[in-house]
Amino acid sequence: MLILLPPSEGKATRRRGAPMRLDRLGLAGLNAAREAAMAALAQASARPDALEVLGVGASLADEVRANTRLESAPALRASELYTGVLYEALALGQLDPASSRRAARQVRIFSALHGVLSLGDRLSPYRLSAGVTLPGLGNVTSHWRESLSLLDAEWADELLVDCRSGPYRSMWRPVDRSRWVTVDVPAASHFAKHTRGLVARALVQHGGRFSRPQQLLEALDGFSPSLSGSGAGGWQLTVVAPQ
């Protein structure tokens, strides 16, 4: 089983430390696409209209300027970098050792800049959202669709529990949808993110060897889960936050 997560806009920083190295990220087959995205982001972030290009406000000007220093800024593990609502609920730093090891094996993060990351991948803080169009690169989501096709072979035998938000889900959808389970939370965005984080935490703590969508229902009993869909079009797992 793999648990697919979006990144978060909020990111931690570090004042000292070694910078990221592209050749040490997992899934080396994505490195050419990563390099192109990093170069385009650095160029866009140095432009006078960088805030407009990246679709952010003036309060984020420092984060945009940091995009020009990705190859020299201190890097953090992905498990430490993302700090948004979903990751607060997942609380990776508070997992017991066995659950931490399962999270390292099972959690994958989709990134507008790096494609797909494992929790141990080290990278510099950046500001880029899926759906942005970068001069010289084009739409970021479209940029990744072709490169991420390698995931169909890489993850062919995995049950995929998809907690991504819409823009990041658009970066890649499996060709074989018989083991693709999208997690739906009928709540406002903030609470939906929080609940998806709790779902991911519950799954890595459970420790079960899941290979079929139906097995998730027992593992997530506290979330009042319901499963719909089919092996042809994919499955939808609807959950609600525990009371």
N, C-alpha and C positions, 0 to 999 in steps of 0.2 A: 504494500500500500504506500502511496505517496499522497501527501497533503499539500495542495497548491495554494499559495498565499499571494496576495498583492503586496507591494511594498507599503511604506507609509510616507507621507509628506514630511513628517517630523523625523529628524535624524540626529543622532548624537555626534559629537565631535571630540577630537583628542588634540591636545596641544603639542605632544611629542610622539615620535614613533616612526617606524619605517613606512614608506609609501606603498601603495598597492603595486602588485606586479601582475600584469595581464596573463603572463604565462603560468601563473599559479592558480588561476581560477579553474573550477571544474568545467566540464564540457568544452574542451579545447576547440572543438569544431565550430564554436560560436565566436572565436577570438577575432576573426576578420571583421565580422559584423560589429563586435564590440569596439574594435579600434576605429572603425568608420564613424560609429555613433559618438564616441568620445571626442574625436577630432571635430566633428560638426558642432557638437555642443560647446566646445571650447571657443570655436570661432564665433558662434552665435552669441555667446556670453560676453565677448569682448566688444560687441557692436554697441553703438550709442542707443539703439532701440532694443536692447537685449530683453528688457522687462516685457515689452510688448510681444516680442517673438516667443518668449517662454510663457506668456499668459499669466504673469504674476504681478503683484503690486510693489510699490516702492519699499515697503517694509522688508522685502526679501532681497534687496539689492546686494547685501553682503553674501548671501548664499549663491546668488547668480555669479558674482565675481569669483567665488571659490571654484566655480566650474572651470575656470581657466588654469587651475592649479591641481588638477586631478592626479597628475603623475608625480607630484612632489608632496602633497598633503599627507599627514599621518593617516594610516588606514586602520579600520576596525573590522572585526569579524561581523558578518551579516547579522549574527545573533545579537550583537550589541548595537549595531548601527540604527536599526529601525525602532522608533519609539512611539508610534501612534497608538490609537485606541485598541486596535486588534492585538498589537504586541504587548500592551499593558495587560490585557486579559490572558494572553498566552503565558506571560510571565516565565520566560525561558530560564532566567536566573534562579528561579525558586523551585525548579523541578528536581526530583530526587535523581540520583545518578543513573539508574536504569532508564527512567523516562527521558533524561537528557540524551542518552545514547540513542534511544529510539527516535527522538526529534532530529538528531543529526543525520540519521539514515533516511528519515521519511519526509521531512519538511523541505519544500522547494519554494523559492520566492521568485516571482516574475518581476523584472525590472525594466523600465523603459530604456535604461542605459546599457545594461549588461545582459539582457535576455532572461536567463535563468540562473539562480544562485543557490548554493547550499549554505547552511548556517555557518560553516567554517570558512567560507570564502572571505578574504580580506579585501576591502575596497574603501575608497575615499568618499566622504560625504559629497553628495551631488544634489542638484535641483533639476529635475526633468520629469514630466508626467507623460503617460501614454496619451496619444492623440495630438501632441504638439507636432508642428511641422517645422523642421530645421532646414534652413537654407543649405543647399548642396546635398542633403540627405533625403528630404521629403518627409512624409508623415511617418512618425516613429513606429506606430502600430504596424503599418504596411511594411516598413523596413524589416521588422522581425518575423513577419509571417513566413517568408520563404526560408529563412535561416532556421527557424524553430521546427521545421518539418522533420528534422532529424530526431525529434522527440518521439515520433511515432514508432521508430525502431528501438530507440533507447528505453522506452517505457512500455513496450508492447505487452508485457505480462502483468503490469501493475494495475491494481484498483486505484483509480484517481479520485480523490475527494477534493473537489474544486471549491475553495473558499474565496476565489478571486472576485473582484468587482468587475463590472462590465467592460471597461476599457482594457483591462489586463487580460480578461478572458478572450477578447478579440485578437490578442497577439498569437494565440494558438488554441485550436480545438482539435482533439484527436480524430483521426480518420475512423478508427474503430471505437465506437461509442458504447460498446456493451459493458465496459467497466468504468465509464465516466459518470460521476455523480456530482451534480452541482448542488451546492448548499444554499437554500433559500431561507431568508429570515424575514417574516412579515412585520417589519418595524422600521422606524426612521433610521437614517443612515448611521448615526452615531451608535445606536443600540444594535444595529445589524452588524457593524464591525466588531463591537464588543462580544456579541454572541458567537460570531465566527471564530474569534480568538478562543473563547471558552470551548467550542467544539474541537478545535485543533488540540487544545490542552487535554481534553478528556480522552481523545483518541491516542495520544502518545502515552498518557498515563495508563490506559487500559492494557496495552501490551498484547492484544489479540492479533492473530495472523489472519487478517481479513483478505479474502479473495473475491467475495461476492457482495454486491450492494446490500442485500438483505441482512447481512451480518452486522451492518452498522446500526440497525435499529436497537438491538440489545445493548450495544456498547454506549448508545446515546439515550438510554431510557429516560434519564432525567430531563431531557429536552423535549419530551412529547413528540418524538419524530414520526413523520409519515413519509412513505416512499411512493413515488409515482413514476411512470415512464416505461421504457422498454429497452431491450438490448440493442435495438436498431437505432433509436434516436437519442439515447442517453437517458439517465435517470435524474430525478429531482428529489432531493431530500429536504423536506420542510421541517424546520426546528424552531422552537421558541426558547427564550432564555429561562433558565430555572428560577423559580420563585424563592 
